[in-house]
Amino acid sequence: MIYTNFREIDKAGRIVISKDIRRHLNINAGDVLQINADDGQIIIKKAEPKCVFCNTPENLTEFSGKHICAGCLQKLRGE
């Protein structure tokens, strides 16, 4: 199903993403969104978690709200 909304940008440059779309995409308060602009389009998508040190999206462990990959975690442990 395709969800379409028309929203006005407020004076602060904000838009509201409807509850239907947020629910469909599992977007919750505090989630990070990636915003890209290209060829007259704005693309907004939920950002993938990445390692805070090397930016890999693979083999992540969450610690205090940050993500650390297995490789960087081993380096931190001195292994």
MARMI-241065 format. One line per 5 residues: number of its first residue (from 1); their letters; for each residue x, y, z of N, C-alpha, C, O, CB. Coordinates in nm, 3 decimals, decimal comma. Glycine has a CB too. Example, Ala and Ser with C-alpha at 12.3 -4.5 7.8 and 13.67 -1.06 7.14 Angstrom:
BEGIN
1) AS) 1,319:-0,569:0,780:1,230:-0,450:0,780:1,320:-0,330:0,780:1,424:-0,332:0,846:1,131:-0,447:0,905 ~ 1,285:-0,225:0,708:1,367:-0,106:0,714:1,290:0,003:0,787:1,341:0,114:0,804:1,408:-0,060:0,572
This chain:
BEGIN
1) MIYTN) 0,084:-0,118:0,000:0,000:0,000:0,000:0,088:0,124:0,000:0,185:0,132:0,075:-0,095:0,000:0,121 ~ 0,055:0,219:-0,082:0,127:0,345:-0,089:0,052:0,448:-0,006:-0,069:0,466:-0,020:0,144:0,393:-0,237 ~ 0,125:0,515:0,081:0,067:0,622:0,163:0,108:0,755:0,104:0,226:0,777:0,076:0,114:0,610:0,312 ~ 0,013:0,843:0,086:0,040:0,977:0,033:-0,024:1,080:0,124:-0,142:1,068:0,159:-0,012:0,991:-0,114 ~ 0,052:1,179:0,162:0,001:1,292:0,241:0,050:1,420:0,179:0,155:1,423:0,114:0,046:1,282:0,390
6) FREID) -0,025:1,525:0,197:0,019:1,659:0,159:0,030:1,739:0,288:-0,065:1,749:0,365:-0,080:1,727:0,056 ~ 0,147:1,796:0,311:0,172:1,871:0,433:0,234:2,005:0,398:0,311:2,017:0,303:0,263:1,792:0,529 ~ 0,200:2,103:0,476:0,258:2,236:0,461:0,380:2,248:0,551:0,379:2,197:0,663:0,153:2,347:0,494 ~ 0,482:2,314:0,504:0,601:2,338:0,585:0,573:2,457:0,675:0,525:2,561:0,628:0,728:2,364:0,496 ~ 0,600:2,444:0,805:0,575:2,556:0,896:0,689:2,658:0,889:0,786:2,639:0,816:0,558:2,505:1,042
11) KAGRI) 0,675:2,766:0,964:0,773:2,875:0,958:0,912:2,832:1,002:1,011:2,894:0,962:0,727:2,990:1,045 ~ 0,922:2,726:1,082:1,052:2,677:1,127:1,110:2,573:1,030:1,217:2,519:1,055:1,039:2,615:1,267 ~ 1,039:2,546:0,919:1,088:2,451:0,819:1,053:2,307:0,850:1,114:2,216:0,793:1,235:2,464:0,806 ~ 0,958:2,283:0,939:0,923:2,147:0,979:0,802:2,096:0,902:0,717:2,172:0,855:0,895:2,143:1,129 ~ 0,797:1,964:0,892:0,677:1,898:0,840:0,638:1,789:0,940:0,720:1,744:1,019:0,702:1,838:0,696
16) VISKD) 0,513:1,749:0,935:0,465:1,643:1,021:0,448:1,517:0,937:0,387:1,521:0,830:0,330:1,683:1,091 ~ 0,504:1,407:0,984:0,483:1,277:0,918:0,366:1,212:0,988:0,367:1,193:1,110:0,614:1,186:0,924 ~ 0,263:1,177:0,911:0,139:1,127:0,970:0,161:0,999:1,050:0,255:0,923:1,026:0,038:1,102:0,861 ~ 0,072:0,978:1,144:0,078:0,860:1,230:0,069:0,732:1,147:0,137:0,634:1,177:-0,035:0,864:1,335 ~ -0,014:0,733:1,042:-0,027:0,614:0,956:0,106:0,576:0,893:0,143:0,459:0,893:-0,131:0,639:0,846
21) IRRHL) 0,178:0,675:0,841:0,307:0,649:0,776:0,410:0,606:0,880:0,485:0,511:0,857:0,357:0,774:0,700 ~ 0,413:0,674:0,995:0,509:0,637:1,100:0,484:0,495:1,148:0,578:0,419:1,170:0,501:0,734:1,217 ~ 0,360:0,459:1,165:0,326:0,324:1,209:0,366:0,222:1,102:0,424:0,118:1,134:0,175:0,313:1,240 ~ 0,335:0,251:0,976:0,367:0,160:0,866:0,518:0,135:0,854:0,561:0,024:0,824:0,314:0,216:0,734 ~ 0,598:0,239:0,878:0,744:0,229:0,865:0,815:0,204:0,998:0,938:0,203:1,004:0,798:0,355:0,803
26) NINAG) 0,737:0,184:1,104:0,792:0,161:1,238:0,889:0,273:1,279:0,999:0,247:1,327:0,864:0,026:1,243 ~ 0,845:0,396:1,260:0,922:0,514:1,300:0,864:0,564:1,432:0,745:0,592:1,443:0,918:0,627:1,189 ~ 0,951:0,576:1,532:0,908:0,617:1,665:0,982:0,743:1,708:1,084:0,778:1,650:0,930:0,504:1,766 ~ 0,930:0,809:1,810:0,996:0,927:1,865:1,139:0,891:1,903:1,162:0,789:1,967:0,919:0,982:1,987 ~ 1,234:0,974:1,864:1,374:0,951:1,895:1,451:0,878:1,786:1,574:0,875:1,788:1,385:0,876:2,021
31) DVLQI) 1,379:0,817:1,689:1,448:0,750:1,578:1,519:0,854:1,491:1,476:0,969:1,481:1,347:0,667:1,493 ~ 1,627:0,812:1,428:1,703:0,900:1,339:1,658:0,873:1,196:1,648:0,758:1,153:1,858:0,877:1,354 ~ 1,631:0,981:1,122:1,592:0,970:0,982:1,702:1,024:0,894:1,769:1,122:0,928:1,459:1,046:0,956 ~ 1,721:0,960:0,781:1,819:1,005:0,681:1,741:1,085:0,577:1,640:1,037:0,525:1,897:0,884:0,615 ~ 1,788:1,206:0,546:1,721:1,293:0,449:1,817:1,321:0,335:1,926:1,375:0,355:1,673:1,425:0,516
36) NADDG) 1,775:1,283:0,213:1,855:1,306:0,093:1,778:1,395:-0,003:1,655:1,386:-0,011:1,892:1,172:0,025 ~ 1,848:1,480:-0,074:1,786:1,564:-0,176:1,861:1,542:-0,307:1,984:1,547:-0,310:1,788:1,715:-0,135 ~ 1,786:1,517:-0,416:1,848:1,492:-0,545:1,744:1,513:-0,655:1,631:1,465:-0,645:1,906:1,349:-0,551 ~ 1,783:1,583:-0,759:1,697:1,602:-0,876:1,555:1,647:-0,841:1,458:1,594:-0,895:1,690:1,475:-0,955 ~ 1,543:1,744:-0,752:1,412:1,799:-0,719:1,328:1,712:-0,627:1,210:1,739:-0,609:1,337:1,823:-0,843
41) QIIIK) 1,387:1,609:-0,568:1,315:1,521:-0,477:1,381:1,522:-0,340:1,502:1,537:-0,328:1,308:1,378:-0,533 ~ 1,300:1,505:-0,237:1,350:1,485:-0,101:1,312:1,343:-0,062:1,195:1,306:-0,071:1,292:1,591:0,000 ~ 1,409:1,266:-0,020:1,385:1,127:0,020:1,416:1,117:0,169:1,527:1,148:0,212:1,472:1,027:-0,064 ~ 1,318:1,073:0,245:1,333:1,057:0,389:1,315:0,910:0,421:1,215:0,850:0,384:1,231:1,146:0,469 ~ 1,413:0,852:0,491:1,400:0,712:0,531:1,462:0,693:0,668:1,546:0,771:0,712:1,466:0,618:0,427
46) KAEPK) 1,418:0,587:0,732:1,471:0,555:0,864:1,618:0,516:0,849:1,652:0,430:0,768:1,390:0,441:0,932 ~ 1,704:0,580:0,927:1,847:0,554:0,919:1,879:0,417:0,977:1,821:0,376:1,078:1,927:0,664:0,992 ~ 1,971:0,348:0,912:2,018:0,221:0,965:2,118:0,249:1,077:2,200:0,339:1,065:2,082:0,133:0,854 ~ 2,111:0,171:1,185:2,213:0,188:1,288:2,350:0,150:1,233:2,362:0,053:1,158:2,179:0,104:1,412 ~ 2,452:0,226:1,271:2,589:0,200:1,226:2,683:0,214:1,345:2,652:0,282:1,443:2,631:0,296:1,111
51) CVFCN) 2,798:0,150:1,334:2,899:0,158:1,438:2,944:0,303:1,455:2,973:0,371:1,357:3,019:0,066:1,406 ~ 2,949:0,347:1,579:2,988:0,485:1,610:3,133:0,513:1,570:3,170:0,629:1,552:2,967:0,513:1,758 ~ 3,214:0,409:1,558:3,355:0,427:1,525:3,386:0,411:1,376:3,455:0,495:1,318:3,438:0,329:1,603 ~ 3,334:0,304:1,313:3,375:0,275:1,174:3,260:0,282:1,074:3,282:0,263:0,954:3,438:0,138:1,168 ~ 3,138:0,309:1,119:3,019:0,323:1,035:2,969:0,196:0,968:2,885:0,205:0,878:3,046:0,423:0,931
56) TPENL) 3,017:0,079:1,008:2,964:-0,044:0,949:2,825:-0,071:1,008:2,801:-0,046:1,126:3,060:-0,164:0,976 ~ 2,732:-0,123:0,927:2,599:-0,157:0,978:2,588:-0,302:1,026:2,479:-0,347:1,060:2,495:-0,131:0,872 ~ 2,699:-0,374:1,030:2,694:-0,518:1,057:2,745:-0,554:1,197:2,833:-0,486:1,251:2,775:-0,592:0,953 ~ 2,689:-0,660:1,254:2,732:-0,717:1,382:2,738:-0,613:1,494:2,841:-0,596:1,559:2,869:-0,783:1,367 ~ 2,627:-0,543:1,515:2,624:-0,433:1,612:2,576:-0,476:1,749:2,491:-0,564:1,763:2,535:-0,322:1,560
61) TEFSG) 2,633:-0,413:1,849:2,588:-0,424:1,987:2,554:-0,283:2,033:2,627:-0,189:2,003:2,697:-0,491:2,080 ~ 2,443:-0,269:2,105:2,405:-0,136:2,153:2,456:-0,116:2,295:2,441:-0,204:2,380:2,252:-0,117:2,147 ~ 2,516:-0,001:2,319:2,567:0,034:2,451:2,536:0,181:2,477:2,585:0,268:2,404:2,721:0,005:2,462 ~ 2,458:0,210:2,577:2,419:0,348:2,614:2,366:0,426:2,495:2,399:0,543:2,476:2,538:0,421:2,674 ~ 2,282:0,361:2,415:2,220:0,428:2,301:2,308:0,441:2,179:2,266:0,499:2,079:2,175:0,562:2,342
66) KHICA) 2,429:0,388:2,184:2,523:0,392:2,071:2,544:0,250:2,021:2,529:0,154:2,096:2,659:0,458:2,111 ~ 2,580:0,238:1,893:2,605:0,106:1,835:2,755:0,088:1,811:2,823:0,178:1,763:2,526:0,089:1,703 ~ 2,803:-0,031:1,846:2,945:-0,065:1,828:2,951:-0,201:1,760:2,885:-0,296:1,803:3,023:-0,067:1,967 ~ 3,029:-0,211:1,652:3,041:-0,338:1,580:3,134:-0,433:1,657:3,208:-0,391:1,746:3,093:-0,316:1,436 ~ 3,128:-0,560:1,621:3,209:-0,662:1,689:3,359:-0,633:1,677:3,434:-0,654:1,772:3,177:-0,800:1,632
71) GCLQK) 3,401:-0,587:1,560:3,544:-0,558:1,540:3,594:-0,446:1,628:3,699:-0,458:1,691:3,570:-0,522:1,394 ~ 3,519:-0,337:1,635:3,560:-0,223:1,719:3,550:-0,259:1,867:3,631:-0,214:1,948:3,473:-0,099:1,688 ~ 3,451:-0,342:1,902:3,438:-0,386:2,040:3,559:-0,468:2,082:3,606:-0,455:2,195:3,310:-0,466:2,059 ~ 3,609:-0,553:1,993:3,730:-0,630:2,024:3,851:-0,537:2,041:3,932:-0,558:2,131:3,759:-0,732:1,912 ~ 3,862:-0,437:1,957:3,973:-0,341:1,971:3,964:-0,267:2,104:4,066:-0,244:2,169:3,972:-0,240:1,854
76) LRGE) 3,844:-0,229:2,144:3,827:-0,159:2,272:3,866:-0,248:2,390:3,920:-0,201:2,490:3,683:-0,112:2,288 ~ 3,839:-0,375:2,377:3,875:-0,471:2,482:4,022:-0,506:2,481:4,072:-0,569:2,574:3,794:-0,597:2,469 ~ 4,094:-0,466:2,374:4,236:-0,496:2,362:4,262:-0,637:2,314:4,369:-0,693:2,339:4,304:-0,475:2,494 ~ 4,166:-0,694:2,247:4,180:-0,832:2,197:4,239:-0,833:2,059:4,258:-0,940:2,001:4,046:-0,905:2,196
